[in-house]
Amino acid sequence: MEMHQVRYFLAVARELNFTRAAESCNVAQPSLTRAIKQLEDELGGELFRRERSLSHLTELGQRMLPMLQQCYDSAINAKSLAHSIKSGAVAPLTIALSVTVNIMLLIPFLSELMRVLPGLELRFFRGTNNEIADLLKKGDAEVGVGGPLEGAWDRLDSWELFKEPYRLVVGNKHRLASLGDPIAPSELSKERFLCRTNCENSKDILGFLDAHGGQPKAKHDVATEPDLAALLESNFGIGIAPRSSVLSANSRQLRIDGLEIDRTVYAYAVAGRQRSMAASTLIKMLRAADWRVVEEQLVGVDKGSDVSVSSQVA
């Protein structure tokens, strides 16, 4: 079944006249008649009862009409969508974002991307670093943002965006919130620890606490940053998280004396795979960003702080 046959059939069904149908399709009547005959042969029966000036749909023709109309409409819509994507009128972009990365870090870039590409259609996935690598590998995401994906897949391009320090996070009503900054590690041994199960540097952090007398007396495992924020606000315990990770008016961030562990955030894409205009533009924007300014706007830190900008666009 060819699409021009379907178009000719719909024209005859609309006009109920082969001559007028041929004119509306801008085709010679013999060509239209021949195409209809081929369609009838393929479907195994007549679609029209032919008369001199007026034709009628047969029972088969009446049953085929809604299905062939739907088929034709779907083909037209697919062609239109393909043209829109090619021209940039529609710009779909799927982003795989680590559960440990605050989406607010990307908002300035996505807002600018929407201004440049008004047809931008975003889709977000959240996952662990390994899940991000899997989404990129399968083609379910074009761009990934997360922590190190060491050994995940050798076809991944990666660009280091920034580094940021870890901070002690506590609820505003917690006793540590009123102590001086920085907090001595030994103070943490009296508390319940909200352990971020997807933390990229959890082993190093726990090792530091153990070596400095700060091993908490008990812990709760927490998988997501919103859950961590909610538990902090309810004084279920204390946490240690990257500075941009947990931002809440009901919690406070404090330095831990002697803790000098950073979290590195990267942008990822698959090497050698064709990228959409939206994906390419976003990657360039992320690489060119002054992340000191981004973090200052997000968490209110002073210029010249210990966030480290790691790469620029070549």
N, C-alpha and C positions, 0 to 999 in steps of 0.2 A: 504494500500500500504506500503510495507516494503522496506527499503533502499537497501537491498541485491537484491530485485527483480529489482529495477531500475538499479543497477549496472550490473546485468546479461543482462538486455535488451540493455543497451548501448554497452556492449561487443559484443552481437550478431549483433547489428546494425553496429558496426565497422568492424567485421570480416565477416559478412554475411555467417557464418558457425557455427553451434551449437557446433561442436567438438572443433574447434579452440577457440571459445569463452569460453568453459568450461575450456580448458587448461590455457587460459590467466587469468581466475578468480580463478584458482587452486581449482576447484570443479568438482565432478563427473558429467558427462553429464546428467544422469537422474535427478539429483537434479536441474541442471540449467533448463532443459526442464520443469520440474514440476513447478518451480518458474515462468517461463514465462507464462505457462498455467494459473496459479493462477492470474497473472497480467492481462492477457487477459479477464478472467472471470470478474474481478473487473471493467475493463474498458468497457466491453460489446462488444468486437469484436477481431478479429485476428490482431496481430501486424506484423506477418511475413507470407509470402507464403513459405512454407517449400519445399525444393528440396533436392536431395541426397547430392550434394556437394556444392550447392550454394542456399542461401535463399535471399529473397527480402522483403523489408518493404512494407506493405500494405499502403493504403491511410491513415488509422487510425494511423499506425506506423509512417509514415512520419510527421503527424501532432503532434504526441506525442513526437517525438524525441527532438525538441528544448526545450520544456517545461520540460521534464524529465532530460535533460542535465543540464538545469539551476537549477533544484531542487537538483540534485546530487552535482553540483559545490557549491551551497550555503551550503549544509550540510557539505561538506569537508572544506569549508572556516570557517564555524562556529566551527567545531571541532579543526581546526588549531588555530583559535583565542583563544578558550578556553584553549588550551594547552599552548599557548604563555603567556596568563595572569597568568596561574597557575605556570609556570616556571619563571615568572618575565621578560620574553623577551619583553612583552608589559605590561606597568604599568599605567593604566588610573587613574587619580586623579582629582576630581572636588573640587574646593575651593570656598567657599562663603566669599566674602570680603566686609566689611563695606565700604560704600561710603566715610566715613571719614578717612579711613586708607590708607596711602600711600603704594602702592604696592612695592615700592623700599625697604621697610623694609623687604620684604620676598625674594628679589632677591638672597642674599647670600645663603640662605637655599635651595632655588629651584635650584640654580646652583650646589650646592653640591649634592642634591638629583638626579639631572640628571647625575652626574658623577657616583654615586652609582648604579643608575637604568637607563641604557642607553635607555631603551624602554619607559621611562616616557612620558605620553601624558597628558598634563594639560588642564583643562577647568576652566574658571573663571566666577563666577557670582558676580555682584555688587548689593548691596541693603542696605536698612536700617537695623538696628539691629533686628527688628521684622521679616523682610523678610529673614534675615539669619537664624533665628530660624525656620521659615517655610520650607526653603530649606532643612535644616538638618532633620527636622521631616519627610518630604516626601521622604527622601532618594535621593534627587536630588544633594546633596553635602555631601562629607565625612568629610570635615574639614571646620570650620568657624573661621574667625578672625575678631573681632570687639569689640565694647564697651560692657557695661553691658547688659545682657538679663534677667534682674530680672523678675521672674514670667512668662517667656515665655513658658517653658516646663520643667517639673520636671525630664525628662529623659536625660537632657543634662549634660555631663561632661564638666567642665570648668577649665582652668588653667590660673591664672593671669600671664601675661608675663612681663609687665612693666608699669610704670606710667611716664607721662611727663607733663610739665607745659604748660599752655596756654600763647601765646604771641600775642602782637599787630602786625598785618601785614599790611604794607603800600607799595605803589609803591615807587620806588627809587626817583621819582621826587616829591613826596608828601612833603608838608611842615614839617610834623612830622619826616620825615626821617633825617632831619638835626638837630633836637633837641637832647638834651642829653638823655641818657638812665639811669634810667627808666623815662617813660613818666607819668606825673601827670594825673590822671583820668579826671580832669576838662578840660583838653585839648581836650578830645574826644567829649565833648558836642557841639563843633563847627563843627562836621563832620557828613557826611552821613555814616551810619553803614551798612556794607554788612553782613546780618544776615544769618549764616549757619543754614538752617532749620532742618538739621539732627544732629545738635550738641548735644552730650550727656549731656552737662552741661549748656545749654543755659539759663535756669531759674536762676541758681546760678550766671552766668556771668552778666546777665542783672540786677539782684538784687544788685550785687556789684556796678555796674555802677550807678544805681539809688541812692544807699546809699552814693556814694562818688562824686556826682555832675558830673558824666560822661555820663549821659543819652544822646545819640546822638540826633540831631535835626530831623533826618529822617532816614529811613532805606530801603534797598532793600533786598528781600529774595532770597537766593542763595542755590541751592540744591546740587551742586557738587563742589569738590575742584578745578578741572580745570577751572570751570566757575569763581570761586572766584579769582583764580590767574589772569585770563584774565582781570577781572574787576579792580583788584588792579593795574595792570600794566597800565590800561587806566585811572587811577585816578577817578573811579566812586565812591570811598569811601574807608573806612578802614575796617579791619576785625579783629576778635580775633579767633585764631585757635590753636590747639595743635602744638607743635614745629616741629614735623616731617610731618605735614599735607601739608603745602604750602611751597614748595621749588622752588624758581625761581630766576634767576640771575637779574631779573628786579623788585624784591621786597625786602623788608628788614623787619627783625623781631626785635621787641623792647619789653622790659619788661614794664609792667604797674605797677606803684608804688602801693604796697599793695595787688595786685592780687595774691592770693595763692591757686588757684584752679587747680587740676590735672585731667588729663584724663587717665583712666585705660584701657588697651587693653588686651583682653583674647583670648585664643585659645579654640575652642569648638568642641565637637564630641558627638555622641549619645551613651549613656551608654548602655552596653550590646549588641550592634550591632557589628557584625564581621567587622573588618577594614582591608583594603588592606595593603600590605607591604609598599606601598608608603605613605599611610595616617599615619600609625603607626610610620614610620621613620620620617616623617615631624613633627609630634607632639613632638616626643622625641627631635628633633633638636631645635624646638622652645622653649621648656621648659628648655633645657640645655644652651641656649644661654646667653652670657654676653651682655646684651642689652646696656650697656654703650658703648661697642666697636661698636655695630651695629649703634647706633645713632651717635657716633663720626664720623664714616665713611660716614654716610648719610648727616648729617647737619654740620659737622665740629665743634662740641662743644668740650670743653676741657674735659679731663679725670677728674673724680671726680665731674662731674656736677650734677644737680638736677634731672636727670633721675633716677628712682628707679627700680632696678631689683627685681622682686617679688617672683620668684619661680625657683627652680632647679629640675632636674630629681631626683626622689626618688631613 
